């Protein structure tokens, strides 16, 4: 395999070579489950899905972990603006889940489980392959405590009065190697902090004690307020966001794994801090390839609620766009290019998928219904109808495969790869196809779609149901039961299926 992937760590395209011969280990920073995910979040999840599907297309087995952040992600953990040299700090601001719980007058667990379910539902709708596991942060507190203890023992973390634990950034000399935010850069831009308990304003929280926090666990670290029973045990507290991903990736993928994915806004401080914690604890490289998706713009502007251009995935689906249309729109621009998202762009995506679906349906129809060679698009007044031989078709299929693979091997150049697929559609449409030739093209299209993931959505079940309804309608017409026949046609229309009577029988098309 000659896949070259851009690695944020080395800032260059590198030949991809996993640690094990046939298995790829991959960790995707999952959602913080406190609100409806927006389309930018899902651009990143879909990019990771395309990467995973392409590795599988090549025959790799992929073990993918997508974590669920259900505690500890503070409002101040995110960089603002992107990539600015700002000190990572988890000791200010609010826990996003707790804030949502207070706002919605629910428990933080109710909030977390509700939005986790919503995230999983949208992932299924958008045809994102299921991860091997979706570990929740709240179910891995003992692992986080163990890791923090190890960091204290090794001298990379320290406890202050009140039981808060900080990572001492200056002790990890390679801090900044992912984001370029080195200690010198950060110190130059650091704000003057009021928090005097930290050795340096750059140190970030691993464990935080806060009596007002609604989600708390026992810790080995002391608290200023002993519990009422009088036993001076450790105080209660909750973990920082960064330590969660280090603990969970280590548990399921080992000290070193192949690929870590996320949005570009995760690079700093989140991923930079993950590297520091994991490498300080294990004294081994953490991740071989760092894969980051760029954020998207909506109508050429940064998405924001105040600008009125903020879309959740649910908003788009509620507007009547099929999930696969959104998937196509989000994946069809290279993951490291800025994507300008517009509603017109969704219309174009819908047309593109419609073209592919029509093509696929025509191939299926030739395979199952034709006795003699027929053109894929059997328009009566076709100008060019060239009789094809098997070699022509083989040539088209093979050259498309080569172009598709070459494009994807070049850091997943999906727009080039899609271009190759559409050229195959155009070139094949010019030719007369027998059922054997149509079968060859269909198999190729299905392989491409194992990467694109836009044509297969519940295809099999839907095909069976449509065929059953068409047969029922034919029977009704034969029995002159036109009322029933019309009812069935209406039902099919509602399903997005249009029927067309042809001399060869009924043809059907699906609208996206
Ligand atoms: Zn993470």
Boltz pocket constraint, residues with backbone or C-beta under 6 A from the ligand:
constraints:
  - pocket:
      binder: B
      contacts: [[A, 28], [A, 29], [A, 30], [A, 241], [A, 245], [A, 270]]
      max_distance: 6.0
